[in-house]
Amino acid sequence: MTMRIMVVEDDALIALDIVSLLEDLGHEVVAEAADACTAWEMAEEDRPDLALVDIRLAKNTDGGKLAQKLYAKLGVRSLFVSGSITEDFRRAMAAIDPIGFLGKPVTRRTLGDALAAVH
């Protein structure tokens, strides 16, 4: 199933890699943002099926808060991709039914497996 995905990642090289992996897996990347404010504006306009979200974003913005807003206002679920995922963060995000949590670096296999679980 092809999904329309938004990538929210503040490291340009990692974002480029994730976009490439998503496209290789047959998905459409509809928006890319480095900070939560830009991501929210793009999500409102582009209405992605899901968002890949880093926890710490540019402009000192919070990926967890962004994911909560995406879910509450647009019904968009998130797949968190970060090098700093803690158990406290997992518990805090449980209420928004995240697709999952991936550590960095992301591989084609880990990303593909996580997206295959989306229903």
Buried (B, 14 or more C-beta within 10 A) or exposed (E): EEBBBBBBBBBEEBBEBBBEBBEEBEBEBBBBBBBBBBBBEBBEEEBBBBBBBBBBBBEEBBBBEBBBBBBEEBEBBBBBBBEEBEEEBEEEBEEBEBBBBBEBEBEEEBBBEBBEEEE
